[in-house]
Amino acid sequence: MQALSRIVLGIITAVLSVGLVIFGVQNTEPVQIKFLNFSSNNISVSLVMIGSVIMGAVLIWLMGLWREARLSLRHRREAKERALLESKNKTLDTRVKELERQLRTAGLLDANTESQTATKKSTSRL
């Protein structure tokens, strides 16, 4: 599915690029550009279009970088949380084993109960 979407995206990009080149070749007459306080005389329409495409590509690239940075931060946060939870899980497992040992020495935990506990642990990890 990813390969197909890349092919479609490549075709769309190629068609738009060819269209932009054709537009640039056919529209070479100079125009006046005004934007806020900026004013320019005698700039080719094709140069304005190429500049606009380049600025759009840079903006899309920057938005992609922003998204990647957010995802990277989220993955780091999740990895730290996972490591903390695994550490707590090991601590709790150790504590359970210690309590079971204390119960066995006190004679409150028999072999039947111990086998049930082992069965519950093995089925809960599946």
MDTraj code that builds the backbone (N, CA, C; nanometers):
import mdtraj as md
import numpy as np

residues = "MET GLN ALA LEU SER ARG ILE VAL LEU GLY ILE ILE THR ALA VAL LEU SER VAL GLY LEU VAL ILE PHE GLY VAL GLN ASN THR GLU PRO VAL GLN ILE LYS PHE LEU ASN PHE SER SER ASN ASN ILE SER VAL SER LEU VAL MET ILE GLY SER VAL ILE MET GLY ALA VAL LEU ILE TRP LEU MET GLY LEU TRP ARG GLU ALA ARG LEU SER LEU ARG HIS ARG ARG GLU ALA LYS GLU ARG ALA LEU LEU GLU SER LYS ASN LYS THR LEU ASP THR ARG VAL LYS GLU LEU GLU ARG GLN LEU ARG THR ALA GLY LEU LEU ASP ALA ASN THR GLU SER GLN THR ALA THR LYS LYS SER THR SER ARG LEU".split()
xyz = np.array([
    [0.0823, -0.1195, 0.0000],
    [0.0000, 0.0000, 0.0000],
    [0.0862, 0.1253, 0.0000],
    [0.1961, 0.1211, 0.0757],
    [0.2846, 0.2366, 0.0808],
    [0.3519, 0.2591, -0.0537],
    [0.3888, 0.1521, -0.1224],
    [0.4540, 0.1652, -0.2525],
    [0.3587, 0.2288, -0.3533],
    [0.2320, 0.1881, -0.3489],
    [0.1334, 0.2441, -0.4402],
    [0.1129, 0.3926, -0.4138],
    [0.1048, 0.4312, -0.2877],
    [0.0855, 0.5731, -0.2564],
    [0.2070, 0.6553, -0.2986],
    [0.3281, 0.5990, -0.2881],
    [0.4480, 0.6707, -0.3343],
    [0.4472, 0.6869, -0.4855],
    [0.4019, 0.5858, -0.5557],
    [0.3945, 0.5953, -0.7015],
    [0.2937, 0.7020, -0.7421],
    [0.1772, 0.7020, -0.6792],
    [0.0747, 0.8017, -0.7099],
    [0.1261, 0.9420, -0.6767],
    [0.1917, 0.9576, -0.5634],
    [0.2477, 1.0870, -0.5258],
    [0.3545, 1.1310, -0.6255],
    [0.4361, 1.0391, -0.6732],
    [0.5377, 1.0712, -0.7737],
    [0.4763, 1.1162, -0.9046],
    [0.3691, 1.0493, -0.9463],
    [0.3006, 1.0867, -1.0704],
    [0.2394, 1.2253, -1.0571],
    [0.1736, 1.2521, -0.9447],
    [0.1126, 1.3840, -0.9222],
    [0.2200, 1.4923, -0.9212],
    [0.3318, 1.4651, -0.8549],
    [0.4416, 1.5621, -0.8505],
    [0.4969, 1.5879, -0.9900],
    [0.5133, 1.4840, -1.0695],
    [0.5647, 1.4999, -1.2055],
    [0.4704, 1.5819, -1.2919],
    [0.3413, 1.5535, -1.2816],
    [0.2423, 1.6280, -1.3610],
    [0.2420, 1.7754, -1.3194],
    [0.2443, 1.8029, -1.1907],
    [0.2465, 1.9424, -1.1450],
    [0.3752, 2.0128, -1.1863],
    [0.4870, 1.9427, -1.1832],
    [0.6145, 2.0021, -1.2253],
    [0.6125, 2.0368, -1.3733],
    [0.5644, 1.9454, -1.4553],
    [0.5544, 1.9729, -1.5995],
    [0.4597, 2.0902, -1.6233],
    [0.3476, 2.0943, -1.5509],
    [0.2539, 2.2060, -1.5646],
    [0.3174, 2.3383, -1.5256],
    [0.3977, 2.3375, -1.4209],
    [0.4660, 2.4593, -1.3776],
    [0.5672, 2.5059, -1.4817],
    [0.6394, 2.4122, -1.5419],
    [0.7361, 2.4480, -1.6462],
    [0.6650, 2.5061, -1.7674],
    [0.5566, 2.4439, -1.8085],
    [0.4799, 2.4950, -1.9230],
    [0.4263, 2.6348, -1.8922],
    [0.3727, 2.6543, -1.7718],
    [0.3225, 2.7861, -1.7313],
    [0.4348, 2.8894, -1.7348],
    [0.5529, 2.8537, -1.6837],
    [0.6660, 2.9463, -1.6812],
    [0.7130, 2.9847, -1.8195],
    [0.7154, 2.8891, -1.9123],
    [0.7610, 2.9167, -2.0486],
    [0.6621, 3.0066, -2.1215],
    [0.5331, 2.9890, -2.0966],
    [0.4316, 3.0655, -2.1676],
    [0.4061, 3.2031, -2.1067],
    [0.4479, 3.2271, -1.9817],
    [0.4201, 3.3547, -1.9152],
    [0.5509, 3.4206, -1.8718],
    [0.6166, 3.4825, -1.9677],
    [0.7446, 3.5461, -1.9393],
    [0.7338, 3.6975, -1.9280],
    [0.6166, 3.7553, -1.9508],
    [0.6031, 3.9010, -1.9447],
    [0.6199, 3.9513, -1.8016],
    [0.6790, 4.0698, -1.7855],
    [0.7032, 4.1237, -1.6515],
    [0.5741, 4.1753, -1.5868],
    [0.5672, 4.1616, -1.4554],
    [0.4524, 4.2110, -1.3793],
    [0.5031, 4.2866, -1.2565],
    [0.4113, 4.3624, -1.1945],
    [0.4441, 4.4341, -1.0707],
    [0.3884, 4.3534, -0.9536],
    [0.4704, 4.3329, -0.8524],
    [0.4317, 4.2559, -0.7349],
    [0.4250, 4.3495, -0.6150],
    [0.3151, 4.3411, -0.5389],
    [0.3012, 4.4172, -0.4151],
    [0.2624, 4.3218, -0.3037],
    [0.3337, 4.3315, -0.1913],
    [0.3007, 4.2513, -0.0737],
    [0.3369, 4.3328, 0.0488],
    [0.2367, 4.3694, 0.1268],
    [0.2532, 4.4558, 0.2420],
    [0.3300, 4.5822, 0.2011],
    [0.4500, 4.6051, 0.2523],
    [0.5278, 4.7233, 0.2142],
    [0.6248, 4.6949, 0.1006],
    [0.6337, 4.5704, 0.0599],
    [0.7254, 4.5325, -0.0468],
    [0.6586, 4.5568, -0.1809],
    [0.7311, 4.6205, -0.2696],
    [0.6813, 4.6439, -0.4039],
    [0.7948, 4.6213, -0.5023],
    [0.7659, 4.5567, -0.6133],
    [0.8689, 4.5255, -0.7119],
    [0.8119, 4.5474, -0.8507],
    [0.8932, 4.5972, -0.9392],
    [0.8521, 4.6165, -1.0790],
    [0.9276, 4.5195, -1.1676],
    [0.8641, 4.4817, -1.2748],
    [0.9264, 4.4052, -1.3824],
    [0.9874, 4.2728, -1.3368],
    [0.9087, 4.1913, -1.2715],
    [0.9491, 4.0549, -1.2392],
    [0.8641, 3.9610, -1.3245],
    [0.9274, 3.8643, -1.3823],
    [0.8584, 3.7685, -1.4666],
    [0.7597, 3.6852, -1.3840],
    [0.6449, 3.6561, -1.4432],
    [0.5430, 3.5748, -1.3762],
    [0.6005, 3.4365, -1.3450],
    [0.6815, 3.3843, -1.4341],
    [0.7386, 3.2513, -1.4108],
    [0.8317, 3.2525, -1.2898],
    [0.9081, 3.3605, -1.2681],
    [0.9929, 3.3705, -1.1502],
    [0.9091, 3.3781, -1.0227],
    [0.7982, 3.4496, -1.0302],
    [0.7092, 3.4569, -0.9139],
    [0.6534, 3.3193, -0.8813],
    [0.6129, 3.2441, -0.9839],
    [0.5597, 3.1099, -0.9627],
    [0.6667, 3.0159, -0.9066],
    [0.7866, 3.0230, -0.9624],
    [0.8940, 2.9360, -0.9136],
    [0.9272, 2.9704, -0.7686],
    [0.9332, 3.0999, -0.7372],
    [0.9574, 3.1422, -0.5988],
    [0.8490, 3.0927, -0.5055],
    [0.7249, 3.0990, -0.5499],
    [0.6129, 3.0525, -0.4683],
    [0.6206, 2.9021, -0.4442],
    [0.6563, 2.8266, -0.5460],
    [0.6687, 2.6813, -0.5319],
    [0.7818, 2.6476, -0.4350],
    [0.8938, 2.7174, -0.4471],
    [1.0065, 2.6919, -0.3573],
    [0.9693, 2.7247, -0.2137],
    [0.9017, 2.8388, -0.1920],
    [0.8595, 2.8737, -0.0559],
    [0.7597, 2.7714, -0.0012],
    [0.6689, 2.7233, -0.0847],
    [0.5746, 2.6206, -0.0413],
    [0.6445, 2.4911, -0.0049],
    [0.7447, 2.4519, -0.0848],
    [0.8196, 2.3292, -0.0556],
    [0.8959, 2.3423, 0.0756],
    [0.9553, 2.4598, 0.0995],
    [1.0283, 2.4816, 0.2246],
    [0.9327, 2.4753, 0.3437],
    [0.8140, 2.5340, 0.3300],
    [0.7155, 2.5298, 0.4390],
    [0.6708, 2.3868, 0.4673],
    [0.6471, 2.3091, 0.3642],
    [0.6072, 2.1694, 0.3830],
    [0.7193, 2.0916, 0.4502],
    [0.8444, 2.1157, 0.4090],
    [0.9595, 2.0494, 0.4702],
    [0.9698, 2.0849, 0.6180],
    [0.9503, 2.2138, 0.6512],
    [0.9565, 2.2554, 0.7917],
    [0.8447, 2.1913, 0.8740],
    [0.7254, 2.1811, 0.8170],
    [0.6161, 2.1154, 0.8884],
    [0.6471, 1.9676, 0.9101],
    [0.7117, 1.9029, 0.8127],
    [0.7522, 1.7637, 0.8292],
    [0.8556, 1.7478, 0.9398],
    [0.9514, 1.8417, 0.9466],
    [1.0499, 1.8387, 1.0547],
    [0.9827, 1.8541, 1.1905],
    [0.8858, 1.9436, 1.1985],
    [0.8130, 1.9657, 1.3237],
    [0.7413, 1.8378, 1.3658],
    [0.6777, 1.7714, 1.2712],
    [0.6055, 1.6472, 1.3012],
    [0.7027, 1.5393, 1.3493],
    [0.8155, 1.5260, 1.2812],
    [0.9149, 1.4262, 1.3204],
    [0.9699, 1.4542, 1.4597],
    [0.9919, 1.5814, 1.4913],
    [1.0424, 1.6170, 1.6246],
    [0.9404, 1.5797, 1.7317],
    [0.8134, 1.6081, 1.7063],
    [0.7085, 1.5727, 1.8026],
    [0.7015, 1.4217, 1.8222],
    [0.7063, 1.3461, 1.7125],
    [0.7009, 1.1999, 1.7228],
    [0.8221, 1.1454, 1.7978],
    [0.9384, 1.2021, 1.7719],
    [1.0591, 1.1580, 1.8404],
    [1.0481, 1.1829, 1.9905],
    [0.9978, 1.2993, 2.0273],
    [0.9799, 1.3293, 2.1697],
    [0.8788, 1.2360, 2.2338],
    [0.7718, 1.2057, 2.1626],
    [0.6702, 1.1151, 2.2159],
    [0.7279, 0.9750, 2.2361],
    [0.8064, 0.9281, 2.1378],
    [0.8662, 0.7947, 2.1502],
    [0.9638, 0.7892, 2.2671],
    [1.0407, 0.8940, 2.2858],
    [1.1329, 0.8965, 2.4005],
    [1.0567, 0.8911, 2.5316],
    [0.9503, 0.9713, 2.5406],
    [0.8688, 0.9746, 2.6624],
    [0.8071, 0.8379, 2.6887],
    [0.7555, 0.7736, 2.5834],
    [0.6954, 0.6415, 2.5997],
    [0.8002, 0.5371, 2.6387],
    [0.9204, 0.5483, 2.5843],
    [1.0268, 0.4533, 2.6190],
    [1.0652, 0.4684, 2.7657],
    [1.0743, 0.5915, 2.8137],
    [1.1054, 0.6136, 2.9555],
    [0.9950, 0.5578, 3.0439],
    [0.8702, 0.5818, 3.0041],
    [0.7567, 0.5315, 3.0823],
    [0.7555, 0.3788, 3.0822],
    [0.7840, 0.3184, 2.9662],
    [0.7871, 0.1724, 2.9567],
    [0.8972, 0.1157, 3.0458],
    [1.0153, 0.1799, 3.0442],
    [1.1260, 0.1333, 3.1283],
    [1.0896, 0.1445, 3.2762],
    [1.0224, 0.2532, 3.3139],
    [0.9805, 0.2710, 3.4527],
    [0.8799, 0.1630, 3.4931],
    [0.7838, 0.1356, 3.4051],
    [0.6838, 0.0332, 3.4355],
    [0.7468, -0.1059, 3.4435],
    [0.8422, -0.1352, 3.3572],
    [0.9104, -0.2647, 3.3639],
    [0.9891, -0.2774, 3.4937],
    [1.0499, -0.1677, 3.5353],
    [1.1240, -0.1686, 3.6619],
    [1.0292, -0.1943, 3.7791],
    [0.9151, -0.1249, 3.7771],
    [0.8159, -0.1467, 3.8838],
    [0.7647, -0.2902, 3.8809],
    [0.7448, -0.3450, 3.7617],
    [0.6968, -0.4820, 3.7477],
    [0.7966, -0.5803, 3.8071],
    [0.9256, -0.5599, 3.7803],
    [1.0280, -0.6478, 3.8373],
    [1.0302, -0.6370, 3.9891],
    [1.0168, -0.5138, 4.0393],
    [1.0155, -0.4941, 4.1839],
    [0.8967, -0.5660, 4.2469],
    [0.7817, -0.5537, 4.1838],
    [0.6617, -0.6202, 4.2368],
    [0.6736, -0.7717, 4.2281],
    [0.7307, -0.8237, 4.1194],
    [0.7520, -0.9686, 4.1090],
    [0.8436, -1.0182, 4.2207],
    [0.9489, -0.9432, 4.2455],
    [1.0411, -0.9796, 4.3538],
    [0.9690, -0.9780, 4.4874],
    [0.8872, -0.8782, 4.5082],
    [0.8124, -0.8669, 4.6352],
    [0.7145, -0.9827, 4.6504],
    [0.6461, -1.0217, 4.5407],
    [0.5526, -1.1344, 4.5452],
    [0.6265, -1.2624, 4.5812],
    [0.7423, -1.2839, 4.5174],
    [0.8202, -1.4041, 4.5485],
    [0.8641, -1.4044, 4.6941],
    [0.9035, -1.2885, 4.7445],
    [0.9452, -1.2782, 4.8842],
    [0.8292, -1.3097, 4.9780],
    [0.7117, -1.2569, 4.9476],
    [0.5941, -1.2829, 5.0322],
    [0.5530, -1.4296, 5.0250],
    [0.5618, -1.4903, 4.9057],
    [0.5299, -1.6325, 4.8932],
    [0.6275, -1.7161, 4.9755],
    [0.7553, -1.6800, 4.9731],
    [0.8550, -1.7514, 5.0518],
    [0.8241, -1.7400, 5.2003],
    [0.7835, -1.6199, 5.2443],
    [0.7487, -1.6005, 5.3851],
    [0.6272, -1.6840, 5.4238],
    [0.5291, -1.6916, 5.3334],
    [0.4105, -1.7729, 5.3606],
    [0.4447, -1.9215, 5.3671],
    [0.5345, -1.9663, 5.2789],
    [0.5754, -2.1069, 5.2821],
    [0.6463, -2.1392, 5.4133],
    [0.7330, -2.0498, 5.4567],
    [0.8045, -2.0762, 5.5822],
    [0.7095, -2.0726, 5.7013],
    [0.6022, -1.9960, 5.6905],
    [0.5044, -1.9907, 5.7988],
    [0.4059, -2.1064, 5.7889],
    [0.4105, -2.1809, 5.6775],
    [0.3226, -2.2953, 5.6611],
    [0.1840, -2.2569, 5.6120],
    [0.1661, -2.1353, 5.5620],
    [0.0352, -2.0899, 5.5148],
    [0.0162, -2.1104, 5.3645],
    [0.1211, -2.1468, 5.2949],
    [0.1135, -2.1665, 5.1499],
    [0.1538, -2.3106, 5.1215],
    [0.0594, -2.3884, 5.0647],
    [0.0912, -2.5275, 5.0353],
    [0.1250, -2.5435, 4.8869],
    [0.1589, -2.6622, 4.8456],
    [0.2025, -2.6890, 4.7076],
    [0.0902, -2.6635, 4.6082],
    [-0.0353, -2.6926, 4.6462],
    [-0.1495, -2.6727, 4.5572],
    [-0.1656, -2.5245, 4.5253],
    [-0.1596, -2.4396, 4.6262],
    [-0.1734, -2.2952, 4.6068],
    [-0.0576, -2.2431, 4.5222],
    [0.0604, -2.2957, 4.5433],
    [0.1787, -2.2526, 4.4692],
    [0.1644, -2.2867, 4.3210],
    [0.1096, -2.4044, 4.2893],
    [0.0930, -2.4424, 4.1496],
    [-0.0152, -2.3569, 4.0828],
    [-0.1197, -2.3193, 4.1589],
    [-0.2226, -2.2314, 4.1038],
    [-0.1649, -2.0941, 4.0724],
    [-0.0803, -2.0447, 4.1590],
    [-0.0171, -1.9149, 4.1374],
    [0.0702, -1.9189, 4.0129],
    [0.1461, -2.0261, 3.9957],
    [0.2317, -2.0404, 3.8779],
    [0.1477, -2.0477, 3.7516],
    [0.0329, -2.1177, 3.7567],
    [-0.0559, -2.1276, 3.6416],
    [-0.1131, -1.9910, 3.6065],
    [-0.1551, -1.9157, 3.7064],
    [-0.2094, -1.7814, 3.6819],
    [-0.1049, -1.6905, 3.6185],
    [0.0182, -1.6978, 3.6655],
    [0.1254, -1.6150, 3.6095],
    [0.1503, -1.6501, 3.4641],
    [0.1536, -1.7807, 3.4311],
    [0.1845, -1.8214, 3.2961],
    [0.0708, -1.7837, 3.2011],
    [-0.0552, -1.7909, 3.2457],
    [-0.1656, -1.7549, 3.1567],
    [-0.1818, -1.6043, 3.1445],
    [-0.1436, -1.5281, 3.2469],
    [-0.1585, -1.3832, 3.2380],
    [-0.0528, -1.3221, 3.1486],
    [0.0589, -1.3887, 3.1268],
    [0.1655, -1.3347, 3.0404],
    [0.1414, -1.3677, 2.8944],
    [0.0469, -1.4526, 2.8650],
    [0.0164, -1.4859, 2.7253],
    [-0.0575, -1.3718, 2.6665],
])
top = md.Topology()
chain = top.add_chain()
for i, resn in enumerate(residues, 1):
    res = top.add_residue(resn, chain, resSeq=i)
    for name in ("N", "CA", "C"):
        top.add_atom(name, md.element.get_by_symbol(name[0]), res)
traj = md.Trajectory(xyz[None], top)
